[in-house]
Amino acid sequence: AQQSQEERDDGRRQDREARRRERSVDDSRDSDFNDNCFHTLNPPDENFKKSLVMKAIKQVIRTKRPNGTHQATVCVVCDRVIIGEEKVCNTSTERLEENRHRISVVAYEEFYRKPLHPLLVEQYSVEGTDGLLLSPRAYREGDNFECCQSCNSGMQPSKAKKKGFKPPKYAIANGFVIGHFPSVIQIPGEVEPRRIGLDLDSDEFKEKFHDLFCAALSTQRAYGYVFAYTGGAQKSLMGSINFFEMNQNHLASVLVHLSTVS
């Protein structure tokens, strides 16, 4: 039998009231849950708060040295700044010497089959460790140097005993002998070296020789890059150079796959 208009309207009212009651029950449950959560939260312990404060202070002042000055935490093996909450390790001259066959100039030249420019060797030289590719920017205290956690793990005795040229992943000797723009250039045939009339730390130098320009001049490519240009006979050359991060592990796996397929 067909329902009358009044019956249909009455049914709709009942449905709306039922939905209101359901929403009211859900809201009350959420309110009870939030109240319970609020009441179960306890204020942090005083010792816990003090430990967090001490940890933050230690993180802020870890660049402060015994003489009162501040110096960035730089890894002696890879020349990278240790930032954030990354652990700062220490490595000794003895440990570095144990890895000479992995991080030395001779090992680098034998593996890559090309000599390093004397300027690059000089820029990665540290007093007392002749022939090793190390960062002179790393903080040193006696025979101990600051080192990042990755390189410290890669310099352990178990890794040092392995034969062959297998330096730590991010080590300078692992193809990252990039160097910086020299302030003095020795021209072949000239007795005195020719000095560049620019201060490397000045704003004038940074404006004329910005990071992208220096990266383009560098013979070592730590990043992937694309150099595209147009031009030809009776036409000026115009183009651009783009740098991008490169996943070495992924690139190596792709090369291995291509070699096996072909």
Buried (B, 14 or more C-beta within 10 A) or exposed (E): EEEEEEEEEEEEEEEEEEEEEEEEEEEEEEEEEEEEEEEEEEEEEEEEEEEEEEEEEEEEEEBEEEEEEEBEBBBBBBBBEBEEEBEBBEBBBEBBBBBBBBBBBEBBEEBEEEEBEEBBBEBBBBEEBEBBBBBBBBBBEEEBBBBBEBBBEBBBEEBBEEEEBBBBBBBBBBBBBBBEBBEEEEEEEEEEEEEEEBEEEEEEBBEEBEEEEBBEEBEEEBEEEEEEEEEEEEEEEEEEEEBEEEEEEEEEEEEEEEEEEE
